[in-house]
């Protein structure tokens, strides 16, 4: 059985519990063992780096160091945590940056000199390492999905490198393997406005609205993603956008692990699908679940 150290990050223990739950359940079903990183801490996201580049890198590097101590490749579901962790690992292999980061880690009580682990995203592992096709029990026949990658999942290429940074297809392929119809979502890598939701809410809402508009115009039954921050804009703020622009979407936003779980025959409740703000019931009804 393949084993990874697992970094859930802050969002998957709070606002994105369904992503955490479905990741764990699906990976177990597919024979992947996840060992949660012991005493993990926030990766710093984009906020810490705005205060101090080195401190921001060190916050993410701390989790990488713990995973190295466990001698397991680190798997992150959240695209933001994945991207930040991958950046930290790259920095730890650059002599000029490594010394500064190691000095901060030393003050944190973490002392790891050499790194040979990899940072993996759950989508990367699902599409490149596993045979999901042979495990599908309940094909998602008739379900039309718009796959949304956002800014951090596949770029920059020198950090990720497992899918195209501008025209990714990994979630499209996974959805098709599960029997769903993938719509031609041209905005799949455009920003949803998540990083500026607080400082420039109107701009963020406009960016998110354009994504919802396109998915709706294509007849998508749901948007599929792998980023809790994108989910916040597309799902949690969906009703606010509907009120502000006098429109109606009622468009479910699902994590890629959830639709894979359904195709594997896992019950919606076991995947945590009862935790969504926008009800996934229309999707489940269409699938006869």
NORTANOR-V157962 format. One record per pair of residues at least 4 apart in sequence whose ideal C-beta (glycine too) atoms are under 6 Angstrom apart, sorted by sequence separation. I is the first residue (numbers start at 1). J is the second residue. D is the distance in whole Angstrom. If there is no record, write none. Layout:
# NORTANOR-V157962
i & j & d
I & J & D
I & J & D
This chain:
# NORTANOR-V157962
i & j & d
8 & 12 & 4
11 & 15 & 6
12 & 16 & 5
17 & 21 & 6
18 & 22 & 6
22 & 26 & 6
44 & 48 & 3
49 & 53 & 6
57 & 61 & 6
81 & 85 & 6
94 & 98 & 6
97 & 101 & 6
98 & 102 & 6
120 & 124 & 5
124 & 128 & 6
125 & 129 & 5
126 & 130 & 6
149 & 153 & 5
157 & 161 & 6
164 & 168 & 5
169 & 173 & 6
196 & 200 & 4
209 & 213 & 6
230 & 234 & 6
231 & 235 & 5
232 & 236 & 5
233 & 237 & 5
237 & 241 & 6
241 & 245 & 6
254 & 258 & 5
266 & 270 & 5
276 & 280 & 5
280 & 284 & 6
281 & 285 & 6
8 & 13 & 6
11 & 16 & 4
27 & 32 & 4
76 & 81 & 4
105 & 110 & 4
120 & 125 & 5
149 & 154 & 6
163 & 168 & 4
175 & 180 & 4
215 & 220 & 4
225 & 230 & 5
242 & 247 & 5
254 & 259 & 6
261 & 266 & 4
266 & 271 & 6
268 & 273 & 4
269 & 274 & 6
284 & 289 & 4
76 & 82 & 4
91 & 97 & 4
92 & 98 & 5
154 & 160 & 5
176 & 182 & 6
242 & 248 & 6
12 & 19 & 5
27 & 34 & 6
48 & 55 & 6
49 & 56 & 3
67 & 74 & 4
163 & 170 & 5
175 & 182 & 5
196 & 203 & 6
197 & 204 & 4
273 & 280 & 5
12 & 20 & 4
48 & 56 & 4
157 & 165 & 5
196 & 204 & 5
215 & 223 & 5
76 & 85 & 6
154 & 163 & 5
91 & 101 & 6
155 & 165 & 4
172 & 182 & 5
261 & 271 & 4
48 & 59 & 5
154 & 165 & 5
193 & 204 & 3
238 & 249 & 6
8 & 20 & 5
44 & 56 & 5
258 & 271 & 5
154 & 168 & 5
193 & 207 & 4
44 & 59 & 4
192 & 207 & 6
193 & 208 & 6
258 & 273 & 6
43 & 59 & 6
44 & 60 & 6
191 & 207 & 6
192 & 208 & 5
268 & 284 & 6
43 & 60 & 4
235 & 253 & 4
149 & 168 & 5
192 & 211 & 6
234 & 253 & 5
41 & 62 & 6
64 & 85 & 6
231 & 253 & 6
40 & 63 & 5
92 & 115 & 5
166 & 189 & 6
60 & 84 & 4
64 & 88 & 5
147 & 171 & 4
187 & 211 & 5
60 & 85 & 5
64 & 89 & 5
147 & 172 & 5
208 & 233 & 5
37 & 63 & 6
252 & 278 & 5
61 & 88 & 4
187 & 214 & 5
6 & 34 & 4
60 & 88 & 4
252 & 280 & 5
37 & 66 & 5
1 & 31 & 6
2 & 32 & 5
3 & 33 & 4
4 & 34 & 6
5 & 35 & 5
6 & 36 & 5
7 & 37 & 5
37 & 67 & 6
89 & 119 & 5
145 & 175 & 5
222 & 252 & 4
223 & 253 & 5
224 & 254 & 5
226 & 256 & 5
57 & 88 & 5
61 & 92 & 6
252 & 283 & 5
1 & 33 & 5
5 & 37 & 5
10 & 42 & 5
209 & 241 & 5
222 & 254 & 5
224 & 256 & 5
7 & 40 & 6
86 & 119 & 4
216 & 249 & 6
57 & 91 & 5
85 & 119 & 5
45 & 80 & 6
145 & 180 & 5
183 & 218 & 4
194 & 229 & 4
224 & 259 & 6
205 & 241 & 5
143 & 180 & 4
144 & 181 & 5
145 & 182 & 6
146 & 183 & 5
183 & 220 & 5
212 & 249 & 5
43 & 81 & 5
124 & 162 & 5
140 & 178 & 5
141 & 179 & 5
192 & 230 & 5
82 & 121 & 4
140 & 179 & 4
144 & 183 & 6
146 & 185 & 4
149 & 188 & 5
194 & 233 & 5
61 & 101 & 5
139 & 179 & 3
140 & 180 & 4
148 & 188 & 6
149 & 189 & 5
151 & 191 & 5
238 & 278 & 6
43 & 84 & 4
147 & 188 & 6
192 & 233 & 4
236 & 277 & 5
235 & 277 & 5
58 & 101 & 5
127 & 170 & 4
235 & 278 & 5
57 & 101 & 5
68 & 112 & 5
73 & 117 & 5
133 & 177 & 5
65 & 110 & 5
73 & 118 & 5
74 & 119 & 5
75 & 120 & 5
77 & 122 & 4
132 & 177 & 5
54 & 100 & 5
58 & 104 & 4
62 & 108 & 6
127 & 173 & 6
58 & 105 & 6
65 & 112 & 4
68 & 115 & 5
73 & 120 & 6
123 & 170 & 5
127 & 174 & 5
62 & 110 & 6
126 & 174 & 6
68 & 117 & 5
67 & 117 & 6
171 & 224 & 6
23 & 77 & 5
7 & 63 & 5
19 & 77 & 6
222 & 283 & 5
5 & 67 & 4
221 & 283 & 6
5 & 70 & 5
5 & 72 & 4
7 & 74 & 6
11 & 78 & 6
4 & 72 & 6
3 & 72 & 6
4 & 73 & 5
5 & 74 & 5
6 & 75 & 5
7 & 76 & 5
9 & 78 & 5
83 & 152 & 4
146 & 215 & 4
4 & 75 & 4
9 & 81 & 4
80 & 152 & 5
87 & 159 & 6
79 & 152 & 4
86 & 159 & 5
153 & 226 & 6
7 & 81 & 6
79 & 153 & 4
146 & 220 & 4
144 & 219 & 6
148 & 223 & 5
144 & 220 & 5
144 & 221 & 5
145 & 222 & 6
146 & 223 & 5
147 & 224 & 5
148 & 225 & 5
150 & 227 & 5
143 & 221 & 5
145 & 224 & 5
150 & 230 & 5
178 & 259 & 6
178 & 260 & 6
171 & 256 & 5
178 & 263 & 4
23 & 122 & 6
30 & 130 & 5
123 & 226 & 5
140 & 263 & 6
138 & 263 & 6
136 & 263 & 5
138 & 265 & 5
137 & 265 & 4
135 & 264 & 6
79 & 226 & 5
79 & 227 & 4
46 & 195 & 6
80 & 229 & 6
78 & 228 & 5
16 & 228 & 4
11 & 228 & 4
26 & 257 & 5
22 & 255 & 6
23 & 257 & 5
26 & 260 & 6
22 & 257 & 4
26 & 261 & 5
29 & 264 & 5
19 & 255 & 5
22 & 258 & 5
22 & 261 & 5
25 & 270 & 6
25 & 271 & 6
22 & 271 & 4
22 & 272 & 6
21 & 272 & 3
18 & 272 & 4
17 & 272 & 6
18 & 275 & 4
17 & 275 & 6
